[in-house]
């Protein structure tokens, strides 16, 4: 039996061989990391010898402009014809918290629809292997449920941030809750900010350290901080999916 996300049915040996050839071809192909000015995933892929490029409408902040395409992501897809596409579409108009701005706000409705269309188009791009990352939000309600929900603290970063992954021909990311004979624990306890609250019996409540950066307003640096890909997640993406696709 040959199984991979998006190809769950049983395969004959011939079909499995054909799929194997498709996966192996990713080893010698371009990987595109779209909507990623930070280059976090791109750098991890490059460290493993993968020909990966970041793409964003903004200049890169990762220090490697030679690996960055500052252009529309769909133009980059057309230009590069990547075998693997990993995308981090802006979540400004896609989060649950953004719903509070929709009341009697037609302009905001249109931006939400445009953001959903953008994600839907990415999902249906002619790319063999696709991953799309976004917080829990409207994609799940209006397009489809995610294949996996993870958090940075699953992979060693002490931050709780529920993050959805929509996958095409890529496996779910693996994490380890406790050390065992074969694997080392990757899970860590997240750090919280404790504050006084009348709503809890203890008089205290907590929120993720991401909550120290407000979601409201037009602070560009806050938005970047809250949307950043944490090192452990970027490393897990690069290490696990390059192995899954026969790249090393």
PASEBA-1860 file (N, C-alpha, C; in nm, 3 decimals):
! residues 248
1> XXXXXXXX> 0.085/-0.119/0.000/0.000/0.000/0.000/0.088/0.124/0.000 ~ 0.054/0.221/-0.084/0.129/0.347/-0.089/0.035/0.458/-0.047 ~ 0.073/0.531/0.057/-0.013/0.638/0.106/0.065/0.766/0.123 ~ 0.003/0.876/0.081/0.056/1.009/0.107/-0.063/1.103/0.110 ~ -0.052/1.212/0.181/-0.167/1.301/0.194/-0.218/1.343/0.057 ~ -0.348/1.328/0.035/-0.405/1.359/-0.095/-0.407/1.239/-0.186 ~ -0.342/1.127/-0.147/-0.340/1.004/-0.225/-0.360/0.888/-0.130 ~ -0.470/0.884/-0.060/-0.486/0.791/0.051/-0.529/0.651/0.008
9> XXXXXXXX> -0.577/0.636/-0.116/-0.626/0.505/-0.156/-0.511/0.409/-0.185 ~ -0.539/0.280/-0.183/-0.437/0.180/-0.211/-0.388/0.194/-0.355 ~ -0.261/0.163/-0.375/-0.201/0.172/-0.508/-0.144/0.038/-0.549 ~ -0.152/0.010/-0.678/-0.086/-0.108/-0.731/0.064/-0.079/-0.736 ~ 0.149/-0.182/-0.747/0.294/-0.158/-0.756/0.331/-0.062/-0.869 ~ 0.263/-0.076/-0.985/0.294/0.013/-1.097/0.257/0.158/-1.065 ~ 0.138/0.176/-1.004/0.096/0.310/-0.966/0.189/0.369/-0.861 ~ 0.229/0.285/-0.766/0.320/0.331/-0.662/0.454/0.373/-0.721
17> XXXXXXXX> 0.501/0.298/-0.820/0.628/0.331/-0.886/0.618/0.465/-0.957 ~ 0.505/0.488/-1.025/0.485/0.616/-1.095/0.484/0.732/-0.997 ~ 0.416/0.713/-0.884/0.411/0.818/-0.781/0.551/0.840/-0.724 ~ 0.624/0.730/-0.704/0.760/0.740/-0.653/0.848/0.823/-0.745 ~ 0.830/0.806/-0.876/0.908/0.883/-0.972/0.874/1.032/-0.963 ~ 0.745/1.061/-0.941/0.703/1.200/-0.926/0.768/1.262/-0.803 ~ 0.768/1.188/-0.692/0.827/1.240/-0.569/0.977/1.261/-0.584 ~ 1.044/1.165/-0.646/1.189/1.176/-0.662/1.227/1.294/-0.751
25> XXXXXXXX> 1.138/1.328/-0.845/1.170/1.439/-0.934/1.175/1.572/-0.859 ~ 1.112/1.578/-0.741/1.116/1.701/-0.661/1.257/1.731/-0.612 ~ 1.340/1.626/-0.604/1.477/1.645/-0.554/1.558/1.736/-0.644 ~ 1.525/1.738/-0.772/1.601/1.817/-0.868/1.520/1.935/-0.921 ~ 1.423/1.981/-0.844/1.334/2.086/-0.889/1.339/2.206/-0.796 ~ 1.283/2.315/-0.844/1.277/2.439/-0.768/1.164/2.433/-0.664 ~ 1.193/2.483/-0.545/1.093/2.500/-0.441/1.066/2.649/-0.427 ~ 0.939/2.688/-0.428/0.901/2.827/-0.412/0.832/2.846/-0.277
33> XXXXXXXX> 0.883/2.941/-0.199/0.822/2.975/-0.071/0.758/3.112/-0.087 ~ 0.627/3.112/-0.107/0.557/3.234/-0.142/0.504/3.312/-0.023 ~ 0.493/3.443/-0.040/0.447/3.534/0.065/0.538/3.522/0.187 ~ 0.667/3.515/0.162/0.764/3.497/0.270/0.879/3.597/0.256 ~ 0.863/3.714/0.315/0.973/3.811/0.311/1.081/3.777/0.412 ~ 1.045/3.700/0.517/1.141/3.667/0.623/1.247/3.568/0.577 ~ 1.215/3.487/0.478/1.303/3.381/0.424/1.333/3.271/0.526 ~ 1.253/3.258/0.630/1.280/3.158/0.735/1.283/3.016/0.679
41> XXXXXXXX> 1.182/2.980/0.601/1.177/2.845/0.544/1.277/2.832/0.429 ~ 1.289/2.936/0.349/1.383/2.934/0.236/1.525/2.906/0.283 ~ 1.567/2.972/0.389/1.703/2.954/0.441/1.723/2.810/0.491 ~ 1.623/2.756/0.562/1.634/2.618/0.610/1.644/2.520/0.493 ~ 1.569/2.544/0.388/1.577/2.458/0.269/1.713/2.470/0.201 ~ 1.763/2.592/0.191/1.895/2.614/0.130/2.005/2.546/0.211 ~ 1.990/2.545/0.343/2.088/2.478/0.429/2.095/2.328/0.401 ~ 1.987/2.275/0.344/1.982/2.132/0.310/2.013/2.106/0.163
49> XXXXXXXX> 2.056/2.209/0.093/2.097/2.193/-0.046/1.984/2.201/-0.146 ~ 1.868/2.252/-0.105/1.753/2.263/-0.194/1.757/2.396/-0.269 ~ 1.723/2.394/-0.397/1.716/2.517/-0.476/1.582/2.585/-0.446 ~ 1.579/2.660/-0.338/1.456/2.724/-0.291/1.467/2.875/-0.307 ~ 1.353/2.936/-0.337/1.346/3.081/-0.351/1.225/3.134/-0.275 ~ 1.244/3.247/-0.209/1.132/3.316/-0.145/1.071/3.413/-0.245 ~ 0.947/3.450/-0.218/0.878/3.545/-0.305/0.783/3.629/-0.221 ~ 0.785/3.759/-0.243/0.693/3.848/-0.172/0.691/3.980/-0.248
57> XXXXXXXX> 0.586/4.057/-0.228/0.580/4.189/-0.291/0.670/4.289/-0.219 ~ 0.718/4.251/-0.099/0.810/4.335/-0.024/0.953/4.283/-0.037 ~ 1.053/4.367/-0.011/1.191/4.320/-0.008/1.208/4.216/0.103 ~ 1.304/4.127/0.087/1.326/4.025/0.189/1.399/4.084/0.309 ~ 1.375/4.027/0.426/1.445/4.070/0.547/1.538/3.960/0.598 ~ 1.549/3.851/0.522/1.629/3.737/0.566/1.776/3.746/0.532 ~ 1.815/3.849/0.456/1.956/3.869/0.427/2.007/3.804/0.301 ~ 1.916/3.745/0.221/1.960/3.678/0.098/1.874/3.723/-0.021
65> XXXXXXXX> 1.896/3.845/-0.066/1.818/3.894/-0.181/1.842/3.813/-0.308 ~ 1.955/3.743/-0.314/1.984/3.660/-0.432/1.890/3.540/-0.443 ~ 1.820/3.509/-0.333/1.724/3.399/-0.332/1.581/3.450/-0.332 ~ 1.561/3.578/-0.355/1.430/3.638/-0.336/1.376/3.698/-0.464 ~ 1.249/3.671/-0.493/1.179/3.733/-0.604/1.078/3.832/-0.547 ~ 1.103/3.960/-0.568/1.008/4.062/-0.521/0.908/4.087/-0.632 ~ 0.800/4.010/-0.627/0.701/4.015/-0.733/0.575/3.943/-0.690 ~ 0.472/3.953/-0.772/0.346/3.883/-0.747/0.371/3.733/-0.747
73> XXXXXXXX> 0.313/3.663/-0.650/0.342/3.520/-0.634/0.296/3.438/-0.755 ~ 0.187/3.478/-0.819/0.139/3.402/-0.933/0.227/3.422/-1.056 ~ 0.286/3.540/-1.066/0.385/3.564/-1.172/0.509/3.478/-1.146 ~ 0.547/3.466/-1.018/0.663/3.382/-0.983/0.635/3.235/-1.016 ~ 0.514/3.190/-0.988/0.478/3.051/-1.021/0.488/3.028/-1.170 ~ 0.437/3.123/-1.248/0.440/3.111/-1.394/0.585/3.112/-1.445 ~ 0.667/3.195/-1.384/0.807/3.208/-1.426/0.891/3.087/-1.388 ~ 0.874/3.038/-1.264/0.963/2.936/-1.210/0.914/2.793/-1.231
81> XXXXXXXX> 0.782/2.778/-1.245/0.722/2.644/-1.257/0.775/2.549/-1.148 ~ 0.755/2.585/-1.021/0.811/2.505/-0.912/0.743/2.369/-0.899 ~ 0.817/2.274/-0.849/0.761/2.142/-0.818/0.693/2.143/-0.682 ~ 0.744/2.227/-0.591/0.691/2.238/-0.456/0.662/2.385/-0.426 ~ 0.544/2.411/-0.373/0.507/2.547/-0.335/0.461/2.551/-0.190 ~ 0.527/2.633/-0.110/0.490/2.651/0.031/0.452/2.797/0.047 ~ 0.329/2.821/0.092/0.276/2.957/0.087/0.225/3.003/0.223 ~ 0.252/3.131/0.253/0.210/3.194/0.377/0.127/3.318/0.345
89> XXXXXXXX> 0.006/3.300/0.291/-0.073/3.416/0.249/-0.107/3.509/0.365 ~ -0.110/3.640/0.341/-0.143/3.735/0.448/-0.278/3.700/0.512 ~ -0.283/3.709/0.644/-0.403/3.666/0.717/-0.487/3.783/0.766 ~ -0.450/3.906/0.729/-0.517/4.025/0.782/-0.669/4.018/0.768 ~ -0.717/3.969/0.656/-0.861/3.966/0.630/-0.920/3.825/0.640 ~ -0.841/3.732/0.697/-0.883/3.592/0.702/-0.900/3.537/0.843 ~ -0.856/3.610/0.944/-0.861/3.559/1.081/-1.002/3.573/1.140 ~ -1.028/3.495/1.243/-1.155/3.506/1.315/-1.169/3.645/1.378
97> XXXXXXXX> -1.059/3.697/1.431/-1.064/3.829/1.496/-1.100/3.940/1.397 ~ -1.075/3.915/1.268/-1.107/4.016/1.166/-1.257/4.031/1.144 ~ -1.335/3.932/1.189/-1.480/3.936/1.168/-1.546/4.058/1.231 ~ -1.488/4.109/1.340/-1.551/4.221/1.408/-1.553/4.348/1.323 ~ -1.470/4.349/1.219/-1.465/4.467/1.133/-1.563/4.458/1.014 ~ -1.636/4.347/1.003/-1.720/4.324/0.886/-1.857/4.393/0.894 ~ -1.902/4.424/1.013/-2.037/4.477/1.031/-2.054/4.609/0.954 ~ -2.149/4.608/0.861/-2.182/4.728/0.784/-2.058/4.791/0.719
105> XXXXXXXX> -1.973/4.705/0.665/-1.846/4.752/0.607/-1.821/4.682/0.473 ~ -1.891/4.723/0.368/-1.878/4.658/0.236/-1.736/4.653/0.184 ~ -1.658/4.756/0.213/-1.519/4.756/0.166/-1.441/4.641/0.230 ~ -1.467/4.618/0.359/-1.401/4.507/0.429/-1.450/4.373/0.376 ~ -1.579/4.362/0.341/-1.632/4.238/0.284/-1.554/4.202/0.157 ~ -1.532/4.304/0.074/-1.464/4.279/-0.053/-1.320/4.234/-0.031 ~ -1.253/4.295/0.068/-1.116/4.254/0.097/-1.111/4.110/0.148 ~ -1.211/4.070/0.227/-1.218/3.933/0.274/-1.237/3.837/0.157
113> XXXXXXXX> -1.329/3.872/0.067/-1.354/3.786/-0.050/-1.228/3.776/-0.136 ~ -1.161/3.889/-0.157/-1.039/3.888/-0.238/-0.931/3.800/-0.174 ~ -0.920/3.806/-0.039/-0.821/3.724/0.031/-0.853/3.575/0.017 ~ -0.981/3.540/0.026/-1.021/3.400/0.009/-0.996/3.352/-0.135 ~ -1.023/3.437/-0.231/-0.997/3.402/-0.372/-0.847/3.380/-0.394 ~ -0.766/3.462/-0.330/-0.621/3.450/-0.341/-0.576/3.312/-0.291 ~ -0.626/3.271/-0.174/-0.590/3.141/-0.118/-0.642/3.027/-0.206 ~ -0.765/3.040/-0.252/-0.824/2.936/-0.337/-0.742/2.918/-0.464
121> XXXXXXXX> -0.696/3.028/-0.520/-0.614/3.020/-0.641/-0.480/2.953/-0.613 ~ -0.420/2.982/-0.496/-0.296/2.915/-0.459/-0.318/2.765/-0.445 ~ -0.426/2.727/-0.377/-0.457/2.585/-0.357/-0.471/2.510/-0.489 ~ -0.520/2.580/-0.590/-0.547/2.516/-0.718/-0.441/2.546/-0.824 ~ -0.326/2.595/-0.779/-0.215/2.618/-0.871/-0.165/2.485/-0.928 ~ -0.109/2.492/-1.046/-0.057/2.372/-1.111/0.082/2.340/-1.057 ~ 0.085/2.305/-0.929/0.209/2.268/-0.860/0.185/2.131/-0.798 ~ 0.280/2.041/-0.811/0.261/1.903/-0.768/0.242/1.890/-0.617
129> XXXXXXXX> 0.321/1.965/-0.540/0.317/1.956/-0.393/0.294/2.096/-0.336 ~ 0.189/2.112/-0.257/0.153/2.244/-0.207/0.126/2.238/-0.057 ~ 0.174/2.339/0.014/0.138/2.361/0.154/0.098/2.507/0.171 ~ -0.012/2.530/0.241/-0.056/2.666/0.271/-0.072/2.679/0.422 ~ -0.013/2.783/0.478/-0.016/2.806/0.623/-0.097/2.930/0.653 ~ -0.183/2.922/0.756/-0.260/3.036/0.802/-0.317/3.006/0.940 ~ -0.348/3.108/1.018/-0.411/3.083/1.147/-0.552/3.025/1.130 ~ -0.609/2.976/1.238/-0.748/2.932/1.235/-0.834/3.051/1.194
137> XXXXXXXX> -0.918/3.033/1.092/-0.996/3.146/1.044/-1.094/3.110/0.934 ~ -1.107/3.199/0.839/-1.214/3.189/0.740/-1.188/3.087/0.630 ~ -1.061/3.051/0.609/-1.031/2.950/0.506/-1.103/2.820/0.540 ~ -1.102/2.784/0.669/-1.168/2.661/0.713/-1.318/2.666/0.689 ~ -1.376/2.783/0.702/-1.521/2.798/0.688/-1.567/2.805/0.543 ~ -1.488/2.870/0.458/-1.535/2.899/0.323/-1.466/2.821/0.212 ~ -1.353/2.758/0.242/-1.285/2.678/0.138/-1.283/2.532/0.180 ~ -1.204/2.498/0.280/-1.207/2.362/0.336/-1.132/2.358/0.468
145> XXXXXXXX> -1.157/2.253/0.545/-1.090/2.234/0.672/-0.941/2.206/0.649 ~ -0.855/2.245/0.742/-0.711/2.217/0.726/-0.682/2.069/0.744 ~ -0.568/2.027/0.691/-0.524/1.889/0.709/-0.456/1.868/0.843 ~ -0.404/1.977/0.900/-0.333/1.967/1.027/-0.334/2.102/1.097 ~ -0.337/2.099/1.230/-0.321/2.220/1.311/-0.203/2.198/1.404 ~ -0.104/2.287/1.397/0.016/2.275/1.480/0.038/2.406/1.554 ~ 0.144/2.410/1.633/0.181/2.531/1.707/0.333/2.532/1.722 ~ 0.395/2.650/1.726/0.541/2.656/1.741/0.594/2.576/1.859
153> XXXXXXXX> 0.517/2.568/1.969/0.570/2.496/2.086/0.572/2.344/2.065 ~ 0.512/2.295/1.958/0.526/2.153/1.923/0.667/2.122/1.873 ~ 0.737/2.227/1.827/0.866/2.209/1.760/0.980/2.285/1.830 ~ 0.961/2.314/1.957/1.071/2.368/2.035/1.071/2.517/2.062 ~ 0.978/2.592/2.003/0.969/2.736/2.029/0.859/2.760/2.132 ~ 0.889/2.833/2.238/0.799/2.843/2.353/0.686/2.944/2.331 ~ 0.617/2.927/2.220/0.507/3.016/2.183/0.388/2.932/2.140 ~ 0.271/2.965/2.193/0.148/2.898/2.149/0.081/2.983/2.042
161> XXXXXXXX> 0.066/2.924/1.924/0.004/2.994/1.811/-0.058/2.887/1.721 ~ -0.188/2.867/1.735/-0.256/2.765/1.656/-0.245/2.798/1.508 ~ -0.185/2.708/1.433/-0.153/2.732/1.293/-0.205/2.617/1.207 ~ -0.280/2.651/1.103/-0.338/2.549/1.015/-0.250/2.524/0.894 ~ -0.251/2.400/0.849/-0.180/2.362/0.727/-0.278/2.293/0.632 ~ -0.282/2.342/0.510/-0.359/2.276/0.403/-0.257/2.214/0.309 ~ -0.265/2.084/0.289/-0.158/2.011/0.222/-0.209/1.939/0.096 ~ -0.125/1.940/-0.005/-0.149/1.863/-0.128/-0.024/1.781/-0.157
169> XXXXXXXX> -0.037/1.650/-0.149/0.075/1.559/-0.177/0.196/1.586/-0.087 ~ 0.170/1.624/0.036/0.273/1.640/0.138/0.222/1.576/0.268 ~ 0.311/1.515/0.345/0.267/1.452/0.471/0.249/1.556/0.582 ~ 0.172/1.519/0.683/0.160/1.604/0.801/0.294/1.612/0.873 ~ 0.319/1.725/0.937/0.442/1.740/1.014/0.436/1.652/1.139 ~ 0.549/1.591/1.172/0.557/1.507/1.292/0.622/1.584/1.406 ~ 0.570/1.563/1.526/0.631/1.620/1.646/0.627/1.514/1.755 ~ 0.712/1.527/1.854/0.728/1.424/1.957/0.698/1.485/2.093
177> XXXXXXXX> 0.598/1.429/2.161/0.557/1.483/2.291/0.655/1.448/2.403 ~ 0.714/1.328/2.397/0.808/1.283/2.499/0.920/1.202/2.436 ~ 1.036/1.204/2.501/1.147/1.121/2.453/1.104/0.975/2.449 ~ 1.152/0.903/2.349/1.132/0.759/2.344/1.259/0.693/2.292 ~ 1.254/0.565/2.265/1.374/0.492/2.223/1.430/0.543/2.091 ~ 1.344/0.600/2.007/1.388/0.634/1.872/1.387/0.784/1.843 ~ 1.316/0.862/1.923/1.300/1.003/1.891/1.318/1.091/2.015 ~ 1.367/1.210/1.991/1.384/1.307/2.099/1.265/1.401/2.102
185> XXXXXXXX> 1.224/1.436/2.221/1.109/1.525/2.239/1.131/1.658/2.168 ~ 1.029/1.702/2.095/1.032/1.834/2.032/0.937/1.931/2.101 ~ 0.839/1.877/2.172/0.736/1.958/2.239/0.795/2.029/2.360 ~ 0.763/2.158/2.375/0.801/2.233/2.495/0.679/2.307/2.547 ~ 0.681/2.341/2.674/0.572/2.418/2.731/0.581/2.564/2.685 ~ 0.471/2.620/2.638/0.475/2.760/2.593/0.483/2.858/2.709 ~ 0.535/2.975/2.680/0.542/3.083/2.778/0.414/3.166/2.768 ~ 0.356/3.200/2.883/0.236/3.282/2.885/0.261/3.411/2.962
193> XXXXXXXX> 0.184/3.511/2.930/0.180/3.634/3.007/0.064/3.622/3.105 ~ 0.090/3.638/3.234/-0.012/3.626/3.337/-0.067/3.765/3.371 ~ -0.198/3.773/3.384/-0.257/3.903/3.418/-0.377/3.883/3.511 ~ -0.413/3.987/3.583/-0.527/3.982/3.675/-0.658/3.977/3.596 ~ -0.749/3.891/3.642/-0.876/3.876/3.572/-0.987/3.843/3.669 ~ -1.100/3.912/3.656/-1.217/3.885/3.740/-1.300/3.767/3.686 ~ -1.264/3.720/3.568/-1.342/3.615/3.504/-1.302/3.475/3.550 ~ -1.186/3.460/3.616/-1.140/3.329/3.660/-1.147/3.319/3.812
201> XXXXXXXX> -1.162/3.198/3.862/-1.173/3.176/4.006/-1.044/3.215/4.079 ~ -0.932/3.195/4.013/-0.804/3.226/4.076/-0.772/3.376/4.075 ~ -0.847/3.449/3.994/-0.819/3.592/3.982/-0.707/3.621/3.883 ~ -0.656/3.516/3.821/-0.549/3.530/3.722/-0.591/3.465/3.591 ~ -0.537/3.513/3.482/-0.557/3.450/3.353/-0.428/3.465/3.273 ~ -0.425/3.408/3.154/-0.301/3.409/3.077/-0.330/3.417/2.929 ~ -0.232/3.464/2.855/-0.240/3.463/2.710/-0.100/3.444/2.652 ~ -0.095/3.401/2.529/0.033/3.378/2.462/0.114/3.507/2.455
209> XXXXXXXX> 0.246/3.493/2.454/0.331/3.613/2.444/0.307/3.687/2.313 ~ 0.245/3.621/2.214/0.209/3.692/2.092/0.106/3.800/2.121 ~ 0.032/3.780/2.230/-0.069/3.878/2.267/-0.013/4.011/2.311 ~ 0.118/4.017/2.331/0.181/4.145/2.368/0.191/4.237/2.247 ~ 0.166/4.181/2.129/0.166/4.261/2.006/0.022/4.272/1.957 ~ -0.038/4.389/1.960/-0.180/4.403/1.926/-0.208/4.371/1.780 ~ -0.331/4.322/1.756/-0.373/4.290/1.619/-0.436/4.410/1.551 ~ -0.476/4.508/1.631/-0.544/4.623/1.573/-0.443/4.730/1.533
217> XXXXXXXX> -0.495/4.831/1.462/-0.408/4.940/1.419/-0.336/4.905/1.291 ~ -0.245/4.992/1.252/-0.176/4.973/1.125/-0.026/4.963/1.147 ~ 0.014/4.894/1.256/0.155/4.881/1.289/0.215/4.766/1.208 ~ 0.297/4.800/1.111/0.353/4.702/1.020/0.444/4.603/1.091 ~ 0.522/4.651/1.187/0.614/4.563/1.259/0.539/4.464/1.346 ~ 0.427/4.506/1.408/0.345/4.414/1.486/0.291/4.302/1.399 ~ 0.244/4.337/1.280/0.189/4.237/1.189/0.297/4.136/1.149 ~ 0.417/4.185/1.123/0.526/4.097/1.085/0.561/4.002/1.199
225> XXXXXXXX> 0.566/4.056/1.323/0.600/3.974/1.438/0.498/3.863/1.458 ~ 0.369/3.897/1.449/0.264/3.800/1.474/0.255/3.696/1.363 ~ 0.299/3.730/1.242/0.287/3.637/1.130/0.416/3.560/1.103 ~ 0.519/3.584/1.182/0.649/3.522/1.155/0.643/3.370/1.165 ~ 0.728/3.303/1.088/0.743/3.159/1.098/0.855/3.132/1.197 ~ 0.825/3.061/1.304/0.924/3.038/1.409/1.028/2.936/1.363 ~ 1.150/2.944/1.416/1.261/2.859/1.369/1.231/2.710/1.371 ~ 1.168/2.662/1.480/1.140/2.519/1.489/1.045/2.470/1.383
233> XXXXXXXX> 0.944/2.551/1.352/0.847/2.516/1.247/0.916/2.517/1.110 ~ 0.994/2.621/1.084/1.065/2.631/0.956/1.159/2.512/0.937 ~ 1.228/2.474/1.045/1.320/2.360/1.038/1.245/2.230/1.014 ~ 1.132/2.212/1.082/1.053/2.089/1.064/1.001/2.079/0.921 ~ 0.953/2.189/0.866/0.905/2.190/0.727/1.016/2.146/0.633 ~ 1.133/2.208/0.647/1.244/2.178/0.557/1.294/2.035/0.573 ~ 1.319/1.994/0.697/1.376/1.862/0.720/1.280/1.750/0.684 ~ 1.155/1.762/0.723/1.061/1.652/0.703/1.014/1.640/0.559
241> XXXXXXXX> 0.985/1.752/0.495/0.931/1.742/0.360/1.039/1.712/0.256 ~ 1.163/1.753/0.280/1.269/1.714/0.187/1.294/1.564/0.193 ~ 1.281/1.505/0.311/1.294/1.360/0.323/1.175/1.290/0.258 ~ 1.054/1.339/0.283/0.934/1.279/0.227/0.934/1.279/0.074 ~ 0.996/1.382/0.015/0.998/1.392/-0.130/1.128/1.339/-0.191 ~ 1.206/1.268/-0.112/1.325/1.203/-0.164/1.437/1.296/-0.203 ~ 1.444/1.412/-0.137/1.546/1.511/-0.171/1.678/1.490/-0.099 ~ 1.678/1.403/0.004/1.803/1.376/0.075/1.788/1.245/0.154
END
